[in-house]
Amino acid sequence: MKLLTATALAATALFSTATYAQERIEIGRLECTVEGGIGLILGSSKDAICSFYDSEATEPTEVYYGKVNKVGLDIGFTEESVIQWLVLAPSSDAYAPGSLTGEYVGVSAEASLGLGAGANALVGGSSEGFMLQPLSIQGQTGINVAVGITGFQLRTATQ
């Protein structure tokens, strides 16, 4: 029953996030390498190193450090994974150095048996003005199942 409730909550949040995304402009891409780890049934916490690429750049514009915290069903283990998000903002000039810093929150679901994938929907950042692509695809290896609420903290290298 709890899994069904979490799945329904995740689906509702993903659809409402997709509507929010329609009002946004793509300003770049955030690519994060997330450490591997073990899900502790009720949640997990993993460190990440991220690079922001603005829409015109081939080299990273800025490096961020992050922490991915999940609350909900999270059972198993995963190796290091890579997550890529499109970064959406209210306007094309919304980005300034450090502006992705902040707290992001949303829903996520992932599953692995050997190779696996996950989907994440996150909104937040400075002044809650940024959105990380509604359905980012995450490639990972391990044995894991996770459904729940995800918190993602980003900070710059200078903080």
Order of alpha helices (4+ residues) and beta strands (2+ residues): alpha-beta-beta-beta-beta-beta-beta
